[in-house]
């Protein structure tokens, strides 16, 4: 999977704006602040696949939602593998790693 506007592995800093579970995906909206191949001020929407375990999926959604409610500034890293791209979101104390289903860069 290719992340639109991104080639290779990318690490950037973003402010989380919105995180919500919608059906079988987690929607994550962020604003790029610094670093990577995207210009500061670029809005990004990601459709992420939650973990298969309902318990872990609930914890992940809770963590992302809490960060978004606080407008947390996080590290956002995209790791490309053979068939998937993984988004790693971290506040420096904890991290969430989810496969990207349908990335969009506005």
KADA-V410762 format. One record per run of one state. SS is the DSSP state (hx for helix, st for strand, lp for the rest). FROM is the first residue (numbers start at 1). TO is the last residue. If there is no record, write none. Layout:
SS	FROM	TO
SS	FROM	TO
This chain:
lp	1	9
st	10	22
lp	23	24
st	25	34
lp	35	42
st	43	49
lp	50	53
hx	54	69
lp	70	72
st	73	80
lp	81	84
st	85	90
lp	91	94
st	95	100
lp	101	103
st	104	105
lp	106	106
